């Protein structure tokens, strides 16, 4: 990793965190129901993009910057867990398991879709 | 400072965690103002979910919507001292919603049995470090209220404020042991009086206020409607209604959490604002006092949702609240004699002069 690569990693990571926050907040406010749709949308879109990157066979420093820096800070495992826990606190057990299950299954499907798209590029 | 029994005024400011005043947080500016003016009681509460005029939904359920939670600052003192603080507070508060309500400090000639209406709201202020025997003071207060058959009680824990004369702020690493707490109880005058007698024997110097309220629904029973009021009094001063819903984190309406459904419906129908405050201990109706339990994932704390608007608009919010409390919960109404909404589109008919006492 060269100095410009570190800078690119930091910039892309910061920008991606910002994009995640804005998209999540905008969606969550529109949906306004108990289901954390904003975080799901962020994680699924991030999975598609990572699939594209992997499918397009990006490698080396470019892969580190885009995958670890960008998509790593865009998607969020801890928020997924946090909001699932909050659903449990509120006694919404079915929504808790829907959030956990749907994120897993749809996440894998999104990654496959992205991989196929990336390969077709 | 010592608190004398008698007529008092309760000031409430509804705003947001992000609101600023001259480069600092409004919450700090407001609590500093309370402290500087040595108001008898000052307390800052953080809401769990809510929205304000033109403001987006804020909730602690979703991480990205939880950085600007609703805040409620309450101060109580004599009418003169509160009215003297109002102009400075209005200048500081920007576009928050500010209300003034009549209250009485309990003690001397001002006892619950002298209250004009059959139902009374009693608010008891304690410090969280204060203890009653082996339990925190607020738990002992709730136990006494429950023993005397008072309809409901909710303990709200402050994040900043003045309890027993000293400014105590909840800090991340400070253990938060000394923050003030307010216990709000609603019930029949005689039962509140009996509870007050018991509290006088338990607490060294109980600090409590009495307010007139009307219980509209309790545990699914329809008891009354809010007072039918014109939007202004005979002298043209504005009058407002405050509805309060008391329920628990576990209360449901058709499979939805009652307080979340209430906030959602009010927001969808265009209400000016509503805030859900999460208590730490309490009960309503026939339940035993409850709070969160160690190692239990599901929360079990009480919730209070105040809704303030003009009497005519509150008719609609009452229909919604009455529908949602159709099976459980407590719904009360109060009269607010002065209110101000700042900012663009804000109004304050009659300024913050109190509308006359209503018959």
Boltz contact constraints between the chains, C-beta under 6 A:
constraints:
  - contact:
      token1: [A, 21]
      token2: [B, 64]
      max_distance: 6.0
  - contact:
      token1: [A, 24]
      token2: [B, 64]
      max_distance: 6.0
  - contact:
      token1: [A, 25]
      token2: [B, 64]
      max_distance: 6.0
  - contact:
      token1: [A, 28]
      token2: [B, 62]
      max_distance: 6.0
  - contact:
      token1: [A, 28]
      token2: [B, 64]
      max_distance: 6.0
  - contact:
      token1: [A, 28]
      token2: [B, 65]
      max_distance: 6.0
  - contact:
      token1: [A, 29]
      token2: [B, 56]
      max_distance: 6.0
  - contact:
      token1: [A, 29]
      token2: [B, 57]
      max_distance: 6.0
  - contact:
      token1: [A, 32]
      token2: [B, 57]
      max_distance: 6.0
  - contact:
      token1: [A, 36]
      token2: [B, 62]
      max_distance: 6.0
  - contact:
      token1: [A, 79]
      token2: [B, 63]
      max_distance: 6.0
  - contact:
      token1: [A, 82]
      token2: [B, 63]
      max_distance: 6.0
  - contact:
      token1: [A, 86]
      token2: [B, 61]
      max_distance: 6.0
  - contact:
      token1: [A, 88]
      token2: [B, 297]
      max_distance: 6.0
  - contact:
      token1: [A, 89]
      token2: [B, 299]
      max_distance: 6.0
  - contact:
      token1: [A, 90]
      token2: [B, 257]
      max_distance: 6.0
  - contact:
      token1: [A, 91]
      token2: [B, 298]
      max_distance: 6.0
